[in-house]
Amino acid sequence: MAHIKLSEKPRILIVGGGYVGLTVAQQLQKKVKAAGGVVTLVDPLPYMTYQPFLPEVVGGHIEPRHAVVPHRKHLRQTEIINGKVTSVDHEAKTAVVGLDEGESIEVPYQDIVMAAGATTRTFPIEGLAENGIGLKTIEEAASLRNHILERLEAASTMTDEAAKSRALSFAVVGGGFAGIECIAEMEDIIRAAVDANPRLAQSDVRIVLVEAMGRIMPEVSEDQAEGVVEHLRGRGIEVLLNTSLGSAVDGELTLISMQDKSEVDKFAADTLVWTAGVAANAVARSSSFPVDERGRITSSATLQIINEDGDVIEGAWAAGDIAAVPDLTGAGPGGFCVPNAQHASRQAKVLAKNLFSTRYGSGEIAEYKHESLGAVAGLGLYKGVGNPMGLKLAGPLAWLAHRGYHGMAIPTVERTARVAGGWVGELIFGRDITGLRDLENPRGAFVEAAGGGKKKEASS
Ligand SMILES: Cc1cc2nc3c(=O)[nH]c(=O)nc-3n(C[C@H](O)[C@H](O)[C@H](O)COP(=O)(O)OP(=O)(O)OC[C@H]3O[C@@H](n4cnc5c(N)ncnc54)[C@H](O)[C@@H]3O)c2cc1C
């Protein structure tokens, strides 16, 4: 084990700096410091990702940097470790953290908060890992946008019809909120980029949504979901329900009917986005905490980790997507809160209060209970759908509600201001269809120049 300089004070260790981790650290850092302890946050990323903005990053309405909240800037009284917790031994009260350079350290703690969220859930579909991309990280969103714009530009100079059709075919698998918002934003940016390119025609483009269930967006009512399907089809998106991805070898997508397993379609696509589900982060299983059949850490409504008998495990807390938290309103499927930001951010506040009270205060703790506020989805500029506070909204009103809610909900006023500034800029100057090139090989130009220099020297 390696050693790095760490505080020797009694530690609250937060595993994951997303919605839950960032909020808990914000709420506790000063109070715990004043009480003689330290809050330590471990995350492989130096920022919290505001995931509801990822589709808007794909659409280009929000700069990638503005959709993340940097830990060091906003958690000045927290000890931050960039690394990945690989195991937790709660009996020994230590966690092992894998560092960027490949070494590991052991971090002792008094209390632990498991907040590592969820990861993209895939199935063993041939070719998916090699050819697909998820939409869970800011890097994926930024890369997807650049890739789409690059493929469109490349297609406009292609002479091989098969290669051109492949470059102009875009598929998204998964008709939940993330998939629908993603494909709607993709369609918007694709149409705008095609309009700007006289060598391309809208009819050259194929945009396909694949959903295994008979409906999309379980978060909104059935008639609203049907309305969204009509809306997307009206925009030229092929929405294939009861259909799954059978294979994606070499980018050749085979689509299968969920009813009789027959082949529905087969086409080649250079862009395949996978948003068909999430699973609790695997670190849950590599900790010594009990997990349910879905791999989620079992929590009580007080956000304390509980064992198989329902007894509280001292000094151990969990919330957000990694945890199975009872939904005391009775609305959640299976009796548990659904994995969303609405719950994660609110659970985090209750968790922070309860933890502080248990460790440093009166010991009084509260149960988490939250009635859903509904959901709103953005479907590209001026388009949206949702049921906030039970109100059925569609079109520009829903889009405004989406922006209004998330613009305020992104943590820190500073981030709200940066995002809003970008939106105002877009209103004034119009949609930005710039795609950055060569981000995956940024040294290419330099290497070419340097290699060229050598050749010149050799030949002179
Ligand atoms: C595209 C998209 C759109 C969404 N839109 C909405 C929406 O409109 N409304 C809504 O309510 N919800 C939405 N959600 C869901 C919402 O973002 C999640 O429910 C929420 O982020 C969960 O918060 P969390 O803190 O549990 O996990 P996260 O926010 O995912 O944070 C987990 C953190 O843990 C870190 N981590 C992972 N592994 C480790 C490890 N081994 N050690 C240490 N750290 C680790 C990660 O880097 C990450 O920073 C959306 C999700 C996506 C993907």
Ligand as a Chemical Component Dictionary entry (heavy atoms), coordinates in Angstrom:
data_LIG
# 
_chem_comp.id                   LIG 
_chem_comp.type                 NON-POLYMER 
_chem_comp.pdbx_formal_charge   0 
_chem_comp.three_letter_code    LIG 
# 
loop_
_chem_comp_atom.comp_id 
_chem_comp_atom.atom_id 
_chem_comp_atom.alt_atom_id 
_chem_comp_atom.type_symbol 
_chem_comp_atom.charge 
_chem_comp_atom.model_Cartn_x 
_chem_comp_atom.model_Cartn_y 
_chem_comp_atom.model_Cartn_z 
_chem_comp_atom.pdbx_ordinal 
LIG C1  C1  C 0 -28.691 11.211 -19.168 1  
LIG C2  C2  C 0 -29.330 11.250 -17.813 2  
LIG C3  C3  C 0 -30.368 12.135 -17.563 3  
LIG C4  C4  C 0 -30.983 12.174 -16.311 4  
LIG N1  N1  N 0 -32.011 13.043 -16.112 5  
LIG C5  C5  C 0 -32.613 13.099 -14.904 6  
LIG C6  C6  C 0 -33.682 14.006 -14.680 7  
LIG O1  O1  O 0 -34.079 14.747 -15.577 8  
LIG N2  N2  N 0 -34.255 14.026 -13.444 9  
LIG C7  C7  C 0 -33.829 13.222 -12.428 10 
LIG O2  O2  O 0 -34.377 13.277 -11.316 11 
LIG N3  N3  N 0 -32.814 12.336 -12.613 12 
LIG C8  C8  C 0 -32.199 12.262 -13.813 13 
LIG N4  N4  N 0 -31.165 11.373 -14.016 14 
LIG C9  C9  C 0 -30.742 10.470 -12.916 15 
LIG C10 C10 C 0 -29.810 11.168 -11.917 16 
LIG O3  O3  O 0 -28.775 11.836 -12.587 17 
LIG C11 C11 C 0 -29.254 10.138 -10.935 18 
LIG O4  O4  O 0 -30.331 9.500  -10.303 19 
LIG C12 C12 C 0 -28.361 10.810 -9.879  20 
LIG O5  O5  O 0 -27.204 11.301 -10.496 21 
LIG C13 C13 C 0 -27.980 9.844  -8.763  22 
LIG O6  O6  O 0 -27.137 10.479 -7.851  23 
LIG P1  P1  P 0 -25.999 9.666  -7.067  24 
LIG O7  O7  O 0 -25.300 10.645 -6.188  25 
LIG O8  O8  O 0 -26.596 8.466  -6.450  26 
LIG O9  O9  O 0 -25.016 9.142  -8.194  27 
LIG P2  P2  P 0 -24.145 9.984  -9.226  28 
LIG O10 O10 O 0 -24.645 11.372 -9.367  29 
LIG O11 O11 O 0 -24.061 9.139  -10.447 30 
LIG O12 O12 O 0 -22.720 10.057 -8.527  31 
LIG C14 C14 C 0 -21.917 8.931  -8.294  32 
LIG C15 C15 C 0 -20.471 9.385  -8.160  33 
LIG O13 O13 O 0 -19.699 8.296  -7.681  34 
LIG C16 C16 C 0 -18.473 8.264  -8.356  35 
LIG N5  N5  N 0 -17.955 6.897  -8.290  36 
LIG C17 C17 C 0 -18.284 5.847  -9.070  37 
LIG N6  N6  N 0 -17.598 4.748  -8.688  38 
LIG C18 C18 C 0 -16.833 5.120  -7.634  39 
LIG C19 C19 C 0 -15.899 4.425  -6.804  40 
LIG N7  N7  N 0 -15.631 3.127  -6.977  41 
LIG N8  N8  N 0 -15.268 5.126  -5.824  42 
LIG C20 C20 C 0 -15.532 6.450  -5.626  43 
LIG N9  N9  N 0 -16.415 7.141  -6.397  44 
LIG C21 C21 C 0 -17.062 6.479  -7.372  45 
LIG C22 C22 C 0 -18.827 8.719  -9.777  46 
LIG O14 O14 O 0 -17.675 9.199  -10.450 47 
LIG C23 C23 C 0 -19.851 9.807  -9.486  48 
LIG O15 O15 O 0 -19.244 11.081 -9.366  49 
LIG C24 C24 C 0 -30.528 11.313 -15.267 50 
LIG C25 C25 C 0 -29.473 10.432 -15.513 51 
LIG C26 C26 C 0 -28.875 10.398 -16.759 52 
LIG C27 C27 C 0 -27.739 9.432  -17.008 53 
# 
loop_
_chem_comp_bond.comp_id 
_chem_comp_bond.atom_id_1 
_chem_comp_bond.atom_id_2 
_chem_comp_bond.value_order 
_chem_comp_bond.pdbx_ordinal 
LIG C1  C2  SING 1  
LIG C2  C3  SING 2  
LIG C2  C26 DOUB 3  
LIG C3  C4  DOUB 4  
LIG C4  N1  SING 5  
LIG C4  C24 SING 6  
LIG N1  C5  DOUB 7  
LIG C5  C6  SING 8  
LIG C5  C8  SING 9  
LIG C6  O1  DOUB 10 
LIG C6  N2  SING 11 
LIG N2  C7  SING 12 
LIG C7  O2  DOUB 13 
LIG C7  N3  SING 14 
LIG N3  C8  DOUB 15 
LIG C8  N4  SING 16 
LIG N4  C9  SING 17 
LIG N4  C24 SING 18 
LIG C9  C10 SING 19 
LIG C10 O3  SING 20 
LIG C10 C11 SING 21 
LIG C11 O4  SING 22 
LIG C11 C12 SING 23 
LIG C12 O5  SING 24 
LIG C12 C13 SING 25 
LIG C13 O6  SING 26 
LIG O6  P1  SING 27 
LIG P1  O7  DOUB 28 
LIG P1  O8  SING 29 
LIG P1  O9  SING 30 
LIG O9  P2  SING 31 
LIG P2  O10 DOUB 32 
LIG P2  O11 SING 33 
LIG P2  O12 SING 34 
LIG O12 C14 SING 35 
LIG C14 C15 SING 36 
LIG C15 O13 SING 37 
LIG C15 C23 SING 38 
LIG O13 C16 SING 39 
LIG C16 N5  SING 40 
LIG C16 C22 SING 41 
LIG N5  C17 SING 42 
LIG N5  C21 SING 43 
LIG C17 N6  DOUB 44 
LIG N6  C18 SING 45 
LIG C18 C19 SING 46 
LIG C18 C21 DOUB 47 
LIG C19 N7  SING 48 
LIG C19 N8  DOUB 49 
LIG N8  C20 SING 50 
LIG C20 N9  DOUB 51 
LIG N9  C21 SING 52 
LIG C22 O14 SING 53 
LIG C22 C23 SING 54 
LIG C23 O15 SING 55 
LIG C24 C25 DOUB 56 
LIG C25 C26 SING 57 
LIG C26 C27 SING 58 
# 
